[in-house]
Amino acid sequence: MENFNPAVSDAFKTPCVAGDTVLTGSCTAASNYWSSTTFAFNPGIAWDVNFNFGSVNAFSKDFTGRVRAVRGGSP
């Protein structure tokens, strides 16, 4: 594994600053973040990414979690 704890590239290891937005900052404040992908066999479950260890798990959508703003495709 190239990066570990957090398992993200150096661009995302910047310290979190109060007031950061998707336009002004990018940081990894916690280990777990929701993906937008629903678990195929149960619509009440979604995938969650752990940025400390680089793992992916499925959890109930009833849990409270963080999200990251991302953009797909090329500029």
HELIX and SHEET records of a PDB file:
HELIX    1   1 ASP A   10  PHE A   12  5                                   3    
SHEET    1   A 3 ASN A  32  THR A  38  0                                        
SHEET    2   A 3 ILE A  45  ASN A  50 -1                                        
SHEET    3   A 3 SER A  55  SER A  60 -1                                        
END                                                                             
